Amino acid sequence: MLAKKTSKNQLTLPKEIVGNFPGIDLFDAMVEDNRIVLTPVKVTPITASLEGIRSKMQQLGIDENDVAEAVKWARK
C-alpha cells in the first residue's frame, strides 16, 4: 500500500493500516535501515504512570534510599 506525502511533508496512511490501531492517534517515527518505522504510542495520564511506578517499586522492595543511591551512582 502507498502512503502519500503532502506538500506540508505529512503522510496520509491508508484506512486499511490505520484500522489495525483503534484508539491510537500518535505514532513514534524513526528511520531504521533506510525505512520509516512507525510505532503506535498510547499516552496515559502522568498520575496513572506514577502510581504504576510506585506500585512496581514496592513489589520489588525498592525504597527512597535505593533511589537516592542510584542517582548518586549515576552522577559519578
SEGU-140783 format. One line per 2 residues: number of its first residue (from 0); their letters; for each residue x, y, z of C-alpha. Coordinates in pm, whole numbers, always signed. Example, Ala and Ser with C-alpha at 12.3 -4.5 7.8 and 13.67 -1.06 7.14 Angstrom:
0) AS) +1230/-450/+780  +1367/-106/+714
This chain:
0) ML) +0/+0/+0  +112/+351/-71
2) AK) +120/+644/+170  +120/+985/+2
4) KT) +341/+1270/+124  +164/+1607/+107
6) SK) +318/+1945/+23  +344/+2005/+401
8) NQ) +553/+1686/+445  +266/+1499/+609
10) LT) +188/+1135/+534  -160/+1007/+471
12) LP) -187/+648/+591  -432/+409/+422
14) KE) -750/+323/+617  -662/-46/+600
16) IV) -347/+15/+802  -483/+270/+1050
18) GN) -782/+42/+1114  -544/-202/+1286
20) FP) -478/+56/+1559  -813/+163/+1705
22) GI) -789/+442/+1960  -431/+528/+1861
24) DL) -370/+882/+1735  +6/+908/+1791
26) FD) +292/+717/+1633  +663/+738/+1714
28) AM) +852/+780/+1386  +1213/+671/+1333
30) VE) +1443/+576/+1048  +1577/+221/+1055
32) DN) +1782/+70/+769  +1665/+345/+531
34) RI) +1299/+279/+620  +1045/+485/+811
36) VL) +920/+284/+1109  +602/+393/+1289
38) TP) +533/+259/+1639  +191/+320/+1796
40) VK) +203/+527/+2115  -68/+531/+2377
42) VT) -49/+827/+2613  -153/+771/+2973
44) PI) -204/+1039/+3237  +107/+1105/+3442
46) TA) -75/+1019/+3765  -153/+672/+3631
48) SL) +211/+625/+3534  +338/+737/+3873
50) EG) +100/+504/+4054  +222/+216/+3839
52) IR) +585/+301/+3903  +533/+331/+4277
54) SK) +346/+1/+4284  +623/-175/+4090
56) MQ) +889/-25/+4318  +701/-152/+4623
58) QL) +674/-501/+4471  +1048/-501/+4407
60) GI) +1129/-373/+4756  +1285/-50/+4628
62) DE) +1263/+246/+4864  +1366/+614/+4863
64) ND) +1718/+531/+4989  +1773/+294/+4696
66) VA) +1665/+567/+4454  +1896/+822/+4616
68) EA) +2189/+577/+4595  +2112/+506/+4228
70) VK) +2108/+878/+4149  +2439/+925/+4331
72) WA) +2592/+635/+4138  +2462/+768/+3803
74) RK) +2608/+1114/+3868  +2963/+986/+3927
